[in-house]
């Protein structure tokens, strides 16, 4: 039952993000850097601090097909909410639980890297689900580096 409620909460968050997207004017600066990365036909990992995810959706919606986007979500008690939000936005949720079982976390991390290798776009919060805020975790750089290495090795 709690997963169902969490999924509903996530869908409501997605609805909120869609409302923001439809009622606010979007102005971006520096998007040409993202366009170059997207045009390079390599894996692209977007990262932004926690707290502004509802503003990221309008940006992504304006520039590419969200069905190609993989949203990295916490694989803990927040999983149902975040997966519901991702699905409500049309993206693919990708849960990674690094705190519980290190082996399953490692497998999830490798699966994410393979998704990126398949030219999927991904979005992650580098300060992680538990903070500290605006302090990036080392895993974000690792994911980006490995996705590029794997991408070059198999292209």
C-alpha positions as a printed Julia matrix, in Angstrom:
155×3 Matrix{Float64}:
  0.0    0.0     0.0
  2.81   2.43    0.84
  4.37   1.88   -2.62
  1.05   2.76   -4.22
  0.78   5.94   -2.13
  4.41   6.79   -2.93
  3.79   6.29   -6.64
  0.75   8.58   -6.43
  2.82  11.22   -4.62
  5.44  10.94   -7.36
  2.79  11.37  -10.06
  1.59  14.51   -8.27
  5.17  15.84   -8.26
  5.33  15.14  -12.01
  2.04  17.0   -12.46
  3.52  19.95  -10.56
  6.61  19.91  -12.79
  4.39  19.85  -15.89
  2.4   22.78  -14.51
  5.63  24.74  -13.99
  6.72  23.84  -17.53
  3.44  25.03  -19.08
  3.05  28.25  -17.1
  6.6   29.61  -16.82
  8.83  31.19  -19.39
 12.05  29.25  -19.88
 15.28  31.13  -20.38
 18.53  29.19  -20.6
 22.1   30.37  -20.75
 24.93  28.11  -21.86
 22.75  25.44  -23.44
 25.14  25.42  -26.41
 27.53  23.37  -24.25
 24.85  20.72  -23.74
 24.03  20.8   -27.46
 27.67  20.07  -28.29
 27.68  17.15  -25.85
 24.43  15.8   -27.29
 25.69  16.18  -30.87
 28.91  14.29  -30.07
 26.94  11.01  -29.98
 28.4   10.08  -26.6
 26.73   9.3   -23.28
 25.5   12.44  -21.54
 25.06  12.69  -17.78
 23.32  15.83  -16.57
 23.81  16.82  -12.93
 22.15  19.5   -10.8
 21.91  20.13   -7.08
 18.92  18.92   -5.08
 16.1   21.36   -4.62
 15.48  22.43   -8.21
 14.43  19.21   -9.89
 11.02  20.61  -10.78
 12.83  23.27  -12.81
 15.01  20.76  -14.66
 12.0   19.05  -16.25
 10.95  22.12  -18.31
 14.52  22.49  -19.53
 14.75  18.87  -20.63
 11.23  18.89  -22.11
 12.14  21.9   -24.24
 15.26  20.28  -25.69
 14.82  16.53  -26.1
 12.59  13.48  -25.95
 12.14  12.57  -22.28
 11.63   8.9   -23.1
 15.4    8.78  -23.68
 16.13  10.17  -20.21
 17.11   7.95  -17.29
 16.5    9.59  -13.91
 18.72   8.22  -11.16
 16.63   7.87   -7.99
 17.39   6.79   -4.45
 16.68   3.09   -3.98
 15.51   3.5    -0.4
 12.23   4.56    1.24
 11.89   7.38   -1.34
 12.06   5.0    -4.3
  8.3    4.69   -4.99
  7.79   8.47   -4.95
 10.77   9.19   -7.2
  9.95   6.37   -9.62
  6.37   7.65   -9.83
  7.64  11.13  -10.61
 10.04   9.86  -13.3
  7.32   7.79  -14.97
  4.88  10.7   -14.72
  7.37  12.82  -16.63
  7.87  10.17  -19.3
 11.39   9.28  -18.2
 12.82   5.95  -17.07
 13.57   5.72  -13.34
 16.78   4.02  -12.3
 16.98   3.21   -8.6
 20.35   2.77   -6.93
 20.54   1.79   -3.25
 24.14   2.22   -2.18
 23.52   1.98    1.57
 22.0   -1.48    1.89
 23.84  -4.15   -0.08
 27.08  -3.03   -1.66
 26.97  -5.82   -4.25
 23.49  -4.91   -5.48
 24.5   -1.23   -5.47
 27.55  -2.05   -7.58
 25.39  -4.02  -10.03
 22.96  -1.11  -10.31
 25.83   1.27  -10.91
 27.19  -0.9   -13.72
 23.71  -1.17  -15.25
 23.42   2.62  -15.2
 26.77   2.95  -16.95
 25.58   0.5   -19.62
 22.38   2.54  -20.08
 24.53   5.59  -20.68
 26.67   3.62  -23.11
 23.54   2.88  -25.14
 23.35   6.64  -25.75
 20.7    7.21  -23.13
 20.66  10.53  -21.37
 20.82  10.49  -17.6
 20.19  12.95  -14.81
 21.52  12.73  -11.27
 21.82  14.92   -8.2
 25.56  14.98   -7.4
 24.97  15.88   -3.76
 23.16  12.58   -3.32
 19.88  11.95   -1.58
 21.26  12.48    1.91
 23.55  15.49    1.4
 25.37  17.41    2.5
 23.78  19.9     0.12
 25.94  21.19   -2.73
 28.78  18.8    -1.95
 29.19  16.35   -4.84
 29.72  12.67   -4.21
 32.64  10.97   -5.93
 30.32   8.54   -7.71
 29.07  11.13  -10.18
 32.52  11.66  -11.71
 33.08   7.9   -11.68
 29.83   7.26  -13.58
 30.61   9.91  -16.18
 34.18   8.7   -16.67
 33.25   5.03  -16.93
 30.39   5.76  -19.35
 32.83   7.58  -21.65
 35.43   4.8   -21.39
 32.9    2.06  -22.05
 31.38   4.14  -24.83
 34.74   4.48  -26.59
 35.56   0.82  -26.11
 32.33  -0.38  -27.78
 31.68   2.23  -30.48
